[in-house]
Amino acid sequence: MITSIRQCFRTASLFLLMTLSFSPTAVAQSDALSLEEVVALKRVTGVFMSPAGDQIAYLLSVPREIYKDDDGLPYKELHVVDLDGVSRPYVIGNIEISTAAWSVDGQSLYFVAKRDPDATFNSLFEIAIAGGEAIEKFTHVNAMGLIFPAPDGKRIAFLASDAPPQKHDELETKGFKAVVYEESVPVTKVWMLDLETNVAVAQQLPGSASNLAWAPDGDRYAVSLAPTPLIDDSYTSRDIYVVGAASGKVLAKAGSTGKLGRFEFSPSGADLAYIGSVDINDPSEGRLYVMPASGGARRDLVPEYPGHIGDFAWRDDSSIRWLGQRGLWTQWSSASTASANSEGSAPSSGPILRSVDARPGQAVAAAIADTPQHPPEVYLLRDGSEAKRLTNSNPILGQRKLAKQEAIKYTARDGLELEAVLIHPFNEKRGGNPLVVFVHGGPEAHQSNGWMSSYSQPGQVMAAEDYAVVYPNYRGSTGRGVLFSKLGQNDYAEEEFNDIVDVKTHLVEKGLADAQRVGISGGSYGGYASMWGATALSHEYAAAVAFVGISNQVSKFGTGDIPYEMYNVHSRAWPWEDWMWMLKRSPVYHADKAKTPLLIMGGDKDPRVHPSQSLEMYRHIKLRTDTPVRLVIYPGEEHGNRNTAATYDYALRFKRWMDHYLKGPGGAPPPYELEHAARLAETDE
């Protein structure tokens, strides 16, 4: 097995050191989850059911040690767990595995990783289930993406681009680094690797590939292609193509419109199931369709589903098991392919299933799931039985007190019933506690009643310090059907953000929240809501933290990478059709109203919400008000922080801002510096 000297991410002594040194509140409440522990939590990010259905391979994300490891992404390890919950590490330590797949005979696992930190690109490895050292099988001329072993066991299809231009690195060292915007983004191709000759050949297809599924006979595969490799095309213009594996010839096309999810051949190969959209204006893929693999009309298996179907697996040629996201819960159900199916009873409990993997003919499925008590872990789904948790990646959670969490409903001012997840404060106070409202992005996303704490939304940490914390699913969220998800279209920042105020009002009326001590925070569209809350709705919030947020809807169209996505499923109008309408739906327009202290954070490489959006908001508030505002930029980060140090730094700044304005003295902002140097010195000791 690939191992390293550091096979344990965090020792108990380091936990104790950081808790005692850096978290005064944790000293008083030593059984509460600390901010450092939230950042350090491990998460299962991928599950792969074995061909025999008796083992599950999984990828485990392991954040780097704060102040110990060099900067970088979390490590990603490969483990295998049996159906009794006995887990074995296979490839662990300081390694980043991007994907994995079982061999056809189930005797080994393939995975893609960069084993040598100095290597230019990652490589394909194979490791035997019986044990032993991983064997490097192939290194491509560019970074490899997803891998798909063929049914015959002799080939592996993978996604990758062509080799970079010759002398590219040498020219860069001499200063020739010009980037041609969008045009220079490489096309992702389908490559066929012959495992006997170790030769990979690209197939010439009409577009840029993002996913693939083999037909059972191995003579065909289905591939999702967009006209270009640009993200906007992947959102709005992808379709599924059925291709002859030997010839590379397109045999059929699904004719899908709008956003597209995963797809898979039926066990006989006659049909193709996929998750797609109702139309081009559907904010999110969420319908389960079946069509003949040779081409033809699609059939909606669960029409008018009051949620969104997120994953599925064929059971046999006439039935499919599917995973639905419905309200604040998820459901695991089945559908016949012969006719339309009922959506079944609404779920009201259980772990939150995030994804599944299963093989036809098996009564079991692997799942990633979380609950209010733990982040994503491996679960076993067995027909006729309750979901069974198989892994325990964070034993420390068993030693920590977690706040009460519940699903709630409230009514918007126009009578619309809405849902939210509420985390109660450890100690509820007469007159109400300070409240933090976390707003999800999208808005085509939603909150489920599972694990809610992350570096940017550390709900359990805040609750331990007597904050109430709420995560609303405002109109425009997914999880409640297509019509609900379209309610915010062509209506930027109006009823959708009033819904967020209304959950605050609901909790104030219940006596749980103090109306004068309410903070708002979120990322992306949630950052837009936070900037709107700090300006147009400034009278509602005492503090705001906006992450990679939208401040100007006019300039967002000209600087972001998804203008057609914004037009089709958000604004339903172009800026030039009514410049003032678009501008008035922008926080910068209302900056003169800002009384809410605003902390703005984001990465300088964000392609989705250009960093200039944060700069505009910062500058407008500085020029037009005396309201405290701060802008923090993370070098190298994109649409959300990924490197461990950046996530921890964000968490510290977020919490300090909320503490200062909701529980502390307020007034001028807290010092802009954090005590990283002192903490590094203490850790070294």
C-alpha positions as CSV (number, residue, x, y, z in Angstrom):
1,M,0.0,0.0,0.0
2,I,1.0,3.6,-0.6
3,T,1.7,5.0,2.8
4,S,3.4,8.0,4.4
5,I,4.9,8.9,7.7
6,R,1.8,10.8,8.6
7,Q,-1.0,8.3,8.4
8,C,-3.0,10.0,11.2
9,F,-4.3,13.4,10.3
10,R,-4.7,14.8,13.7
11,T,-3.6,13.4,17.1
12,A,-5.4,13.9,20.3
13,S,-2.6,16.0,21.6
14,L,-2.8,18.4,18.7
15,F,-6.6,18.7,19.3
16,L,-5.9,19.5,22.9
17,L,-3.2,22.0,22.1
18,M,-5.3,23.9,19.7
19,T,-8.4,23.8,21.8
20,L,-6.6,25.1,24.9
21,S,-4.5,27.6,23.1
22,F,-6.9,29.1,20.6
23,S,-10.5,28.6,21.7
24,P,-11.2,30.3,25.0
25,T,-14.9,29.3,24.8
26,A,-13.9,25.7,24.3
27,V,-12.0,25.8,27.6
28,A,-15.3,26.6,29.3
29,Q,-17.2,24.0,27.3
30,S,-14.6,21.4,26.6
31,D,-17.2,18.9,25.4
32,A,-18.3,21.3,22.5
33,L,-17.1,21.0,19.0
34,S,-14.3,23.5,18.3
35,L,-13.8,25.5,15.1
36,E,-10.5,23.7,14.5
37,E,-12.2,20.4,14.8
38,V,-14.9,21.3,12.3
39,V,-12.2,22.3,9.8
40,A,-10.4,19.0,10.4
41,L,-13.4,16.7,10.0
42,K,-13.0,13.9,7.5
43,R,-15.7,13.3,4.8
44,V,-16.5,10.4,2.5
45,T,-16.6,11.8,-1.0
46,G,-17.1,8.7,-3.2
47,V,-18.5,5.2,-2.9
48,F,-18.0,2.3,-5.4
49,M,-19.9,-1.0,-4.9
50,S,-17.9,-4.1,-5.8
51,P,-19.1,-6.3,-8.7
52,A,-20.0,-9.1,-6.2
53,G,-21.9,-6.7,-4.0
54,D,-19.9,-7.7,-0.9
55,Q,-17.5,-4.7,-0.5
56,I,-17.6,-1.0,-0.9
57,A,-14.5,1.1,-1.9
58,Y,-14.6,4.7,-0.8
59,L,-12.7,7.9,-1.0
60,L,-12.0,9.7,2.3
61,S,-11.2,13.4,2.3
62,V,-8.6,14.2,5.0
63,P,-7.9,17.9,5.6
64,R,-4.2,18.9,6.1
65,E,-2.9,19.6,9.5
66,I,-3.3,23.3,10.4
67,Y,0.2,24.9,10.9
68,K,1.9,21.5,10.3
69,D,1.4,20.6,6.6
70,D,2.3,22.7,3.7
71,D,-0.5,24.5,1.9
72,G,-2.7,22.4,-0.3
73,L,-6.0,20.6,-0.9
74,P,-7.2,17.9,1.6
75,Y,-5.6,14.5,1.1
76,K,-7.9,11.9,-0.4
77,E,-7.4,8.3,0.6
78,L,-8.8,5.0,-0.7
79,H,-10.4,2.5,1.7
80,V,-12.5,-0.6,1.4
81,V,-15.3,-1.6,3.8
82,D,-17.3,-4.8,3.9
83,L,-21.0,-5.1,4.6
84,D,-20.4,-5.7,8.3
85,G,-18.5,-2.4,8.7
86,V,-15.0,-3.7,8.8
87,S,-12.9,-1.1,7.0
88,R,-9.4,-1.4,5.6
89,P,-7.1,1.3,4.4
90,Y,-5.6,0.7,1.0
91,V,-4.0,3.9,-0.2
92,I,-3.5,6.5,2.6
93,G,-1.3,9.3,3.7
94,N,-0.2,12.4,1.8
95,I,-1.9,11.6,-1.4
96,E,-4.7,13.1,-3.4
97,I,-6.8,10.5,-5.3
98,S,-9.2,12.0,-7.7
99,T,-11.3,8.9,-8.6
100,A,-11.4,5.2,-8.4
101,A,-13.2,2.2,-10.0
102,W,-13.3,-1.6,-9.5
103,S,-11.8,-4.0,-12.1
104,V,-14.4,-6.1,-13.8
105,D,-13.5,-9.2,-11.9
106,G,-13.5,-7.4,-8.6
107,Q,-10.0,-8.5,-7.7
108,S,-8.4,-5.1,-7.9
109,L,-9.1,-1.3,-7.8
110,Y,-8.0,1.3,-10.2
111,F,-7.4,4.8,-9.0
112,V,-6.0,8.1,-10.4
113,A,-3.5,10.1,-8.3
114,K,-0.2,12.0,-8.4
115,R,2.0,9.7,-6.3
116,D,5.1,11.8,-6.9
117,P,4.6,15.4,-5.9
118,D,7.2,16.5,-8.5
119,A,5.3,14.7,-11.3
120,T,3.8,16.9,-14.0
121,F,0.5,14.9,-14.3
122,N,-1.3,12.3,-12.3
123,S,-1.2,8.6,-13.2
124,L,-3.5,5.5,-13.3
125,F,-2.7,2.9,-10.6
126,E,-4.0,-0.6,-9.8
127,I,-4.0,-2.2,-6.4
128,A,-5.0,-5.8,-5.6
129,I,-7.8,-6.3,-3.1
130,A,-5.7,-9.1,-1.6
131,G,-3.1,-6.5,-0.7
132,G,0.3,-5.4,-1.9
133,E,1.8,-2.3,-3.4
134,A,-0.1,-0.2,-5.9
135,I,1.2,-0.6,-9.5
136,E,1.5,2.4,-11.9
137,K,-0.3,1.4,-15.0
138,F,-0.3,4.4,-17.2
139,T,0.6,8.1,-17.4
140,H,-1.2,10.3,-19.9
141,V,0.1,13.4,-21.8
142,N,-2.1,15.5,-19.6
143,A,-4.1,15.2,-16.3
144,M,-6.5,12.3,-16.3
145,G,-10.1,12.8,-15.2
146,L,-12.8,10.1,-14.6
147,I,-12.0,6.5,-15.5
148,F,-14.4,3.8,-16.8
149,P,-13.2,0.2,-17.1
150,A,-14.8,-1.6,-20.0
151,P,-17.0,-4.7,-19.5
152,D,-14.4,-6.9,-21.2
153,G,-11.7,-6.0,-18.7
154,K,-9.2,-5.2,-21.5
155,R,-9.8,-1.4,-21.9
156,I,-10.3,1.6,-19.7
157,A,-12.0,4.7,-21.1
158,F,-10.9,7.9,-19.5
159,L,-11.5,11.6,-19.9
160,A,-8.6,14.0,-20.5
161,S,-7.3,16.7,-22.8
162,D,-4.6,16.6,-25.4
163,A,-1.0,17.3,-24.5
164,P,-0.2,20.9,-23.7
165,P,1.6,22.9,-26.4
166,Q,5.3,22.0,-26.9
167,K,7.8,23.9,-24.8
168,H,4.9,25.3,-22.7
169,D,6.7,25.2,-19.4
170,E,10.0,26.5,-20.9
171,L,8.2,29.5,-22.5
172,E,6.5,30.3,-19.2
173,T,9.8,30.5,-17.4
174,K,10.9,33.0,-20.0
175,G,7.8,35.1,-19.4
176,F,5.4,34.1,-22.2
177,K,2.3,33.5,-20.1
178,A,-0.4,35.3,-22.0
179,V,-3.8,33.6,-21.6
180,V,-6.4,33.8,-24.4
181,Y,-9.7,34.0,-22.4
182,E,-12.1,31.1,-23.0
183,E,-10.6,30.2,-26.4
184,S,-7.6,28.5,-24.8
185,V,-9.7,26.2,-22.5
186,P,-8.8,22.7,-23.7
187,V,-11.5,20.2,-25.0
188,T,-12.0,17.1,-22.8
189,K,-11.8,14.0,-24.9
190,V,-12.7,10.3,-24.5
191,W,-9.6,8.2,-24.6
192,M,-9.5,4.4,-24.9
193,L,-6.6,2.8,-23.1
194,D,-5.7,-0.8,-24.2
195,L,-4.4,-2.4,-21.0
196,E,-2.3,-4.9,-23.0
197,T,-0.4,-2.5,-25.2
198,N,-0.6,0.4,-22.8
199,V,-1.6,2.7,-25.7
200,A,-4.4,5.3,-25.4
201,V,-6.2,6.7,-28.4
202,A,-8.6,9.6,-28.5
203,Q,-12.0,9.3,-30.1
204,Q,-13.1,12.1,-32.3
205,L,-16.4,13.3,-30.9
206,P,-18.6,16.4,-31.5
207,G,-17.9,18.2,-28.3
208,S,-16.3,18.2,-24.9
209,A,-16.9,15.2,-22.6
210,S,-17.9,15.2,-19.0
211,N,-19.2,11.7,-18.1
212,L,-19.4,8.3,-19.6
213,A,-21.3,4.9,-19.1
214,W,-20.5,1.6,-20.9
215,A,-23.2,-0.5,-22.4
216,P,-23.2,-4.0,-20.9
217,D,-21.9,-5.6,-24.2
218,G,-18.9,-3.2,-24.3
219,D,-19.6,-2.4,-28.0
220,R,-21.2,1.0,-27.2
221,Y,-20.9,3.7,-24.6
222,A,-22.9,6.8,-23.7
223,V,-21.1,10.1,-23.2
224,S,-22.3,13.6,-22.3
225,L,-20.9,16.2,-24.6
226,A,-21.2,20.0,-24.6
227,P,-20.4,22.1,-27.7
228,T,-17.4,23.6,-26.0
229,P,-15.5,23.0,-22.8
230,L,-16.9,26.3,-21.3
231,I,-18.9,25.9,-18.1
232,D,-21.9,27.8,-19.5
233,D,-22.2,25.2,-22.2
234,S,-22.0,22.4,-19.7
235,Y,-24.9,23.9,-17.8
236,T,-27.1,24.7,-20.8
237,S,-26.2,22.7,-23.8
238,R,-25.0,19.2,-22.9
239,D,-26.6,16.1,-24.4
240,I,-26.1,12.4,-24.2
241,Y,-24.6,10.6,-27.3
242,V,-24.5,6.8,-27.8
243,V,-21.2,6.0,-29.5
244,G,-19.7,2.9,-31.1
245,A,-16.7,2.0,-29.0
246,A,-14.6,0.7,-31.9
247,S,-15.5,3.2,-34.5
248,G,-16.2,6.3,-32.4
249,K,-19.3,6.8,-34.6
250,V,-22.3,8.5,-33.0
251,L,-25.2,6.0,-33.1
252,A,-27.9,8.0,-31.3
253,K,-28.6,11.2,-29.4
254,A,-30.9,11.8,-26.4
255,G,-32.1,15.2,-27.4
256,S,-32.0,16.4,-23.8
257,T,-32.4,20.1,-23.0
258,G,-31.2,22.1,-20.0
259,K,-29.2,20.7,-17.2
260,L,-28.1,17.1,-17.2
261,G,-27.3,14.6,-14.5
262,R,-25.9,11.1,-14.6
263,F,-27.0,8.4,-17.0
264,E,-26.7,4.6,-17.3
265,F,-27.6,1.7,-19.7
266,S,-30.2,-0.9,-18.6
267,P,-28.8,-4.4,-17.9
268,S,-29.8,-5.5,-21.4
269,G,-28.4,-2.4,-23.0
270,A,-31.7,-1.7,-24.7
271,D,-32.6,1.4,-22.7
272,L,-30.9,4.4,-21.3
273,A,-31.9,6.1,-18.1
274,Y,-30.8,9.6,-17.1
275,I,-31.6,12.5,-14.8
276,G,-32.5,15.6,-16.8
277,S,-34.5,18.9,-16.8
278,V,-38.0,19.6,-17.8
279,D,-36.9,22.4,-20.1
280,I,-34.2,25.0,-20.7
281,N,-35.6,27.2,-17.9
282,D,-35.6,24.4,-15.3
283,P,-33.1,25.6,-12.7
284,S,-31.8,22.0,-11.9
285,E,-31.8,18.5,-13.3
286,G,-34.2,16.5,-11.2
287,R,-36.4,14.3,-13.4
288,L,-35.8,10.6,-14.0
289,Y,-36.2,9.7,-17.7
290,V,-35.9,6.5,-19.7
291,M,-35.5,6.3,-23.5
292,P,-34.5,3.6,-26.0
293,A,-30.7,3.5,-26.4
294,S,-31.1,3.5,-30.1
295,G,-32.9,6.9,-29.9
296,G,-36.5,7.9,-29.4
297,A,-38.9,9.7,-27.0
298,R,-38.1,9.9,-23.4
299,R,-40.5,8.9,-20.6
300,D,-40.7,10.7,-17.2
301,L,-40.9,7.8,-14.7
302,V,-42.0,10.0,-11.7
303,P,-43.9,12.9,-13.3
304,E,-44.6,16.0,-11.2
305,Y,-42.2,14.8,-8.5
306,P,-42.5,17.3,-5.6
307,G,-38.7,17.2,-5.1
308,H,-35.6,16.5,-7.2
309,I,-34.3,13.1,-8.1
310,G,-30.5,13.2,-7.6
311,D,-29.3,9.6,-8.3
312,F,-30.5,6.2,-9.4
313,A,-29.4,2.6,-10.1
314,W,-31.0,0.0,-12.4
315,R,-32.4,-3.0,-10.4
316,D,-33.3,-5.0,-13.6
317,D,-34.5,-4.3,-17.1
318,S,-38.0,-3.2,-15.9
319,S,-37.3,-1.3,-12.7
320,I,-35.0,1.4,-11.3
321,R,-34.2,2.4,-7.7
322,W,-34.0,6.2,-7.3
323,L,-32.8,8.7,-4.7
324,G,-35.0,11.7,-4.2
325,Q,-34.3,15.0,-2.5
326,R,-37.7,16.0,-1.0
327,G,-38.1,18.9,1.4
328,L,-35.6,18.6,4.2
329,W,-35.2,14.8,3.7
330,T,-34.3,12.2,1.1
331,Q,-36.1,9.1,-0.1
332,W,-34.9,5.8,-1.6
333,S,-37.6,4.4,-3.8
334,S,-38.2,2.4,-6.9
335,A,-40.0,2.9,-10.2
336,S,-41.2,0.6,-13.0
337,T,-40.0,1.6,-16.5
338,A,-43.3,0.4,-18.0
339,S,-45.4,3.3,-16.8
340,A,-45.6,6.5,-14.8
341,N,-45.0,6.0,-11.0
342,S,-46.3,7.7,-7.9
343,E,-43.8,9.7,-5.8
344,G,-44.8,7.8,-2.7
345,S,-45.1,9.2,0.8
346,A,-43.1,12.2,1.9
347,P,-40.1,11.2,4.1
348,S,-39.8,12.7,7.5
349,S,-36.7,11.1,9.0
350,G,-33.6,9.1,8.3
351,P,-30.1,9.8,7.2
352,I,-29.6,12.3,4.3
353,L,-28.6,10.2,1.3
354,R,-26.3,12.2,-1.0
355,S,-25.4,9.6,-3.7
356,V,-25.7,5.9,-4.4
357,D,-23.9,3.2,-6.3
358,A,-25.3,-0.3,-7.0
359,R,-25.2,-3.1,-9.6
360,P,-28.2,-4.6,-11.4
361,G,-29.4,-7.8,-9.8
362,Q,-28.1,-7.0,-6.3
363,A,-30.3,-6.3,-3.3
364,V,-27.8,-3.9,-1.8
365,A,-26.5,-0.4,-2.7
366,A,-23.7,1.7,-1.4
367,A,-24.5,5.3,-0.3
368,I,-22.9,8.4,1.0
369,A,-25.1,9.8,3.8
370,D,-24.9,12.2,6.8
371,T,-27.1,13.0,9.8
372,P,-27.2,15.9,12.3
373,Q,-24.7,13.8,14.3
374,H,-21.9,13.3,11.7
375,P,-20.6,14.4,8.2
376,P,-20.9,12.1,5.1
377,E,-20.1,8.4,5.8
378,V,-20.5,5.1,3.9
379,Y,-23.9,3.6,4.3
380,L,-25.4,0.3,3.2
381,L,-28.9,0.2,1.6
382,R,-30.5,-3.2,1.6
383,D,-33.9,-3.8,0.1
384,G,-36.5,-4.0,2.8
385,S,-34.2,-2.8,5.6
386,E,-33.2,0.6,7.1
387,A,-30.0,2.3,6.0
388,K,-27.0,1.0,7.9
389,R,-23.9,3.1,8.6
390,L,-20.7,1.3,7.9
391,T,-17.9,3.8,8.7
392,N,-16.9,6.1,11.5
393,S,-14.3,8.5,10.2
394,N,-14.5,11.0,13.0
395,P,-14.5,9.2,16.4
396,I,-14.0,12.5,18.1
397,L,-17.6,13.4,17.5
398,G,-18.6,10.7,20.0
399,Q,-16.8,12.7,22.6
400,R,-18.5,16.0,21.7
401,K,-21.8,17.5,22.8
402,L,-23.9,18.6,19.8
403,A,-26.7,21.1,19.9
404,K,-30.3,20.1,19.2
405,Q,-31.2,20.3,15.5
406,E,-34.6,20.1,14.0
407,A,-36.6,20.6,10.8
408,I,-39.0,23.5,11.0
409,K,-41.7,25.1,8.9
410,Y,-42.7,28.8,8.7
411,T,-44.9,31.0,6.6
412,A,-43.7,33.8,4.3
413,R,-45.5,37.1,4.4
414,D,-47.4,36.2,1.2
415,G,-48.6,32.9,2.8
416,L,-46.2,30.5,1.1
417,E,-45.1,27.7,3.4
418,L,-41.4,27.3,3.7
419,E,-38.9,25.0,5.5
420,A,-35.7,25.4,7.3
421,V,-33.2,23.6,9.5
422,L,-32.8,25.1,13.0
423,I,-29.9,24.5,15.4
424,H,-30.8,25.5,18.9
425,P,-28.3,27.3,21.1
426,F,-26.8,25.3,24.0
427,N,-28.5,27.7,26.4
428,E,-31.7,29.4,25.3
429,K,-32.0,32.8,26.9
430,R,-35.1,34.9,27.9
431,G,-35.5,37.6,25.3
432,G,-33.8,35.5,22.6
433,N,-30.3,34.6,21.6
434,P,-28.2,36.1,18.9
435,L,-29.1,34.5,15.6
436,V,-27.1,33.7,12.5
437,V,-29.0,33.0,9.2
438,F,-27.0,30.9,6.7
439,V,-28.2,31.3,3.1
440,H,-27.4,28.6,0.6
441,G,-26.2,29.4,-2.9
442,G,-27.6,28.6,-6.3
443,P,-30.4,29.5,-5.6
444,E,-31.0,26.1,-7.2
445,A,-29.8,24.2,-4.1
446,H,-31.4,23.4,-0.8
447,Q,-30.7,22.4,2.8
448,S,-31.5,18.9,4.2
449,N,-31.7,18.0,7.8
450,G,-28.3,16.4,7.9
451,W,-24.8,17.5,9.0
452,M,-24.8,21.3,8.8
453,S,-21.4,22.4,10.0
454,S,-18.6,23.4,7.7
455,Y,-15.7,25.9,7.6
456,S,-18.0,28.6,6.1
457,Q,-21.1,27.7,8.1
458,P,-20.0,26.3,11.5
459,G,-23.4,25.9,12.9
460,Q,-22.5,23.6,15.8
461,V,-19.7,25.8,16.9
462,M,-22.0,28.8,17.0
463,A,-24.7,26.9,18.9
464,A,-22.1,25.9,21.5
465,E,-21.6,29.6,22.1
466,D,-25.3,30.2,22.5
467,Y,-26.2,31.4,19.0
468,A,-29.3,30.2,17.3
469,V,-28.5,29.1,13.8
470,V,-31.0,28.6,10.9
471,Y,-30.7,27.5,7.3
472,P,-33.8,28.4,5.3
473,N,-34.9,27.0,2.0
474,Y,-36.3,30.1,0.4
475,R,-38.4,30.2,-2.8
476,G,-36.2,29.2,-5.7
477,S,-34.6,26.3,-3.8
478,T,-34.6,22.8,-5.1
479,G,-36.1,19.9,-3.2
480,R,-39.7,20.9,-3.7
481,G,-40.3,20.4,-7.5
482,V,-39.7,22.4,-10.6
483,L,-42.5,25.0,-10.1
484,F,-41.1,25.9,-6.6
485,S,-37.6,26.2,-8.0
486,K,-38.8,28.7,-10.6
487,L,-40.5,31.0,-8.2
488,G,-37.5,33.3,-7.9
489,Q,-37.0,33.7,-11.7
490,N,-37.1,37.2,-13.1
491,D,-37.5,38.5,-9.6
492,Y,-34.0,39.0,-8.2
493,A,-33.8,39.8,-4.5
494,E,-37.4,40.5,-3.8
495,E,-39.7,37.7,-2.4
496,E,-36.8,35.3,-2.2
497,F,-34.8,37.4,0.2
498,N,-37.9,38.5,2.0
499,D,-38.3,34.8,2.8
500,I,-35.0,35.0,4.7
501,V,-36.2,37.9,6.7
502,D,-39.4,36.0,7.4
503,V,-37.5,33.1,9.1
504,K,-35.9,35.6,11.3
505,T,-39.3,37.1,12.2
506,H,-40.6,33.6,12.9
507,L,-37.8,32.8,15.3
508,V,-38.1,36.2,17.0
509,E,-41.8,35.6,17.6
510,K,-41.0,32.2,19.0
511,G,-38.8,33.9,21.6
512,L,-35.7,32.1,20.3
513,A,-33.9,35.0,18.6
514,D,-33.1,38.6,19.6
515,A,-34.3,40.8,16.7
516,Q,-31.5,43.3,17.4
517,R,-28.7,40.7,17.2
518,V,-29.2,38.9,13.8
519,G,-26.4,38.1,11.4
520,I,-26.6,36.9,7.8
521,S,-24.0,34.9,5.8
522,G,-23.7,32.8,2.7
523,G,-21.7,32.1,-0.4
524,S,-22.3,32.8,-4.1
525,Y,-26.1,33.5,-4.4
526,G,-26.0,33.3,-0.6
527,G,-23.3,36.0,-0.7
528,Y,-25.7,38.0,-2.9
529,A,-28.4,37.6,-0.2
530,S,-25.9,38.7,2.5
531,M,-24.8,41.8,0.5
532,W,-28.5,42.6,-0.1
533,G,-29.2,42.1,3.6
534,A,-26.4,44.5,4.5
535,T,-27.7,47.2,2.1
536,A,-31.3,47.1,0.9
537,L,-32.4,45.3,4.1
538,S,-29.8,46.8,6.4
539,H,-32.4,47.5,9.1
540,E,-32.9,43.7,9.5
541,Y,-29.3,42.6,10.3
542,A,-26.7,43.6,12.7
543,A,-23.8,41.9,10.9
544,A,-23.2,40.3,7.6
545,V,-20.5,38.1,6.0
546,A,-20.6,37.7,2.2
547,F,-18.5,35.0,0.5
548,V,-17.9,35.1,-3.3
549,G,-21.1,37.1,-3.5
550,I,-22.8,39.0,-6.3
551,S,-23.0,42.8,-5.8
552,N,-23.9,44.1,-9.3
553,Q,-26.2,42.1,-11.5
554,V,-25.3,44.3,-14.5
555,S,-21.5,43.7,-14.3
556,K,-22.0,40.1,-13.3
557,F,-23.3,39.3,-16.8
558,G,-20.1,40.8,-18.3
559,T,-17.5,39.3,-15.9
560,G,-18.8,35.8,-14.9
561,D,-18.6,32.6,-16.9
562,I,-22.3,31.6,-16.9
563,P,-24.2,34.4,-18.6
564,Y,-26.6,32.0,-20.5
565,E,-27.2,30.0,-17.3
566,M,-28.1,33.3,-15.5
567,Y,-30.4,34.3,-18.3
568,N,-32.2,30.9,-18.7
569,V,-32.8,30.0,-15.0
570,H,-32.2,33.2,-13.0
571,S,-33.0,36.6,-14.5
572,R,-35.0,35.5,-17.6
573,A,-34.0,38.9,-19.0
574,W,-30.8,40.5,-20.4
575,P,-29.4,43.6,-18.7
576,W,-29.9,45.8,-21.8
577,E,-33.6,45.0,-21.9
578,D,-34.0,47.2,-18.7
579,W,-30.7,48.4,-17.3
580,M,-32.3,50.1,-14.3
581,W,-34.3,47.1,-13.3
582,M,-31.2,45.0,-13.2
583,L,-29.2,47.7,-11.4
584,K,-31.9,48.2,-8.7
585,R,-31.7,44.5,-8.0
586,S,-28.0,44.9,-7.1
587,P,-26.6,45.6,-3.6
588,V,-24.3,48.3,-5.0
589,Y,-27.3,50.4,-5.9
590,H,-28.4,50.4,-2.3
591,A,-25.0,50.8,-0.8
592,D,-25.9,54.2,0.7
593,K,-28.4,52.5,2.9
594,A,-25.8,50.2,4.5
595,K,-25.7,50.3,8.3
596,T,-24.8,46.7,8.7
597,P,-21.1,45.9,9.2
598,L,-20.1,43.8,6.3
599,L,-17.2,41.4,5.9
600,I,-16.5,40.4,2.3
601,M,-14.4,37.4,1.4
602,G,-13.5,35.5,-1.8
603,G,-10.8,34.0,-4.0
604,D,-8.9,35.9,-6.6
605,K,-9.3,33.2,-9.2
606,D,-13.0,32.9,-9.0
607,P,-14.4,32.3,-12.5
608,R,-18.1,32.2,-11.5
609,V,-18.4,35.4,-9.5
610,H,-15.6,37.6,-10.6
611,P,-13.5,39.0,-7.7
612,S,-14.5,42.5,-9.0
613,Q,-18.0,41.9,-7.5
614,S,-16.5,41.9,-4.1
615,L,-14.3,44.9,-4.9
616,E,-17.4,46.9,-6.2
617,M,-19.3,46.2,-3.0
618,Y,-16.4,47.1,-0.8
619,R,-15.6,50.4,-2.7
620,H,-19.3,51.5,-2.8
621,I,-19.7,51.2,0.9
622,K,-16.4,52.9,1.6
623,L,-17.3,55.8,-0.6
624,R,-20.9,56.3,0.3
625,T,-21.1,55.4,4.1
626,D,-19.1,55.3,7.3
627,T,-20.3,51.7,7.9
628,P,-17.5,49.2,8.8
629,V,-16.6,47.1,5.8
630,R,-13.6,44.7,5.2
631,L,-12.5,42.9,2.1
632,V,-10.4,39.7,2.4
633,I,-9.0,38.1,-0.7
634,Y,-7.6,34.5,-0.8
635,P,-4.9,34.1,-3.5
636,G,-5.3,31.0,-5.7
637,E,-8.8,30.2,-4.4
638,E,-11.7,30.0,-6.8
639,H,-15.5,29.8,-6.1
640,G,-15.1,28.8,-2.5
641,N,-12.0,28.0,-0.5
642,R,-10.5,24.5,-1.0
643,N,-7.1,24.6,0.7
644,T,-7.1,23.8,4.4
645,A,-5.3,26.9,5.6
646,A,-7.7,29.1,3.6
647,T,-10.7,27.3,5.0
648,Y,-9.5,27.8,8.6
649,D,-8.6,31.4,8.0
650,Y,-12.1,32.0,6.7
651,A,-13.7,30.3,9.6
652,L,-11.7,32.4,12.1
653,R,-12.6,35.6,10.4
654,F,-16.2,34.8,10.0
655,K,-16.7,33.9,13.7
656,R,-14.7,36.9,15.0
657,W,-16.9,39.2,12.9
658,M,-20.1,37.7,14.2
659,D,-18.9,37.7,17.8
660,H,-17.7,41.3,17.5
661,Y,-21.0,42.7,16.2
662,L,-23.6,40.3,17.7
663,K,-22.1,39.6,21.1
664,G,-19.2,42.1,21.5
665,P,-18.6,45.8,21.6
666,G,-19.4,46.5,17.9
667,G,-18.2,49.8,16.6
668,A,-15.0,49.8,14.7
669,P,-14.0,46.4,13.1
670,P,-11.8,44.0,15.0
671,P,-8.1,44.0,14.1
672,Y,-7.6,42.8,10.5
673,E,-4.7,40.5,11.5
674,L,-5.1,37.0,12.9
675,E,-2.6,35.5,15.3
676,H,-1.3,32.9,12.8
677,A,2.3,33.5,13.6
678,A,1.8,33.0,17.4
679,R,-0.3,29.9,16.7
680,L,2.3,28.5,14.4
681,A,5.0,29.0,17.1
682,E,2.9,27.3,19.8
683,T,2.2,24.3,17.5
684,D,6.0,24.0,16.7
685,E,6.6,23.8,20.5
